[in-house]
Amino acid sequence: MLDKYEVCLFTRELSSLTKDYCTCTDPLTKERVYQQKELLREVLRLHYHSEF
């Protein structure tokens, strides 16, 4: 289970990566950013799902 601080950090990082993804032109970097975004989304989804 994540604490509130970790959730805040992950959410902020996801937001930052989403902005970076739109401006990225290098295919390899874009793929890495996409994978990081998906991983963070999954971690946050699992966190919120486990609270209920």
N, C-alpha and C positions, 0 to 999 in steps of 0.2 A: 504494500500500500504506500502510496506517495503522500508526503506531507504537503501542506499548502504552498510552501516555498518551492518545492520541486514542481508542482503543478504550474505555478506561475512561471518558473524558468522554462519549462517545456513549452508552455503556451506562447511565451515570448519568442522562443527560438523557432517555433513553427511559423509564427507570423513573419519573422525575419527571413526564413527560408522561402516562404511563399513569395515574398517581394523579390528575393534574389533569383528565383526560378524564372520569373517573367522577363528578367533582363539578361539572363545568361545566354551566351551564344555558342559556347564550347559544348559539343555533344556529351563528352565524358563528364564534365563538371555538372552539366544539367542532369545527367542520369544519377550522379551521386547525390545531388540536392534533392532530386525526386525520391530516392531511396530513404534519405534522412527524414524527409517530410512524412513519408508513409510509416516509418518506424515510430516517429513521435505521435502521429495520429493514432496508431494502434496502442501505444502505451497509454495515452490519454483516454482512449475509448475503454480499455480494460480497467483503468482506474475508476472512471465514472460508472462503469457497469458493476464493479465490485462493491460500490457504496450502497447499492440498493438491495 
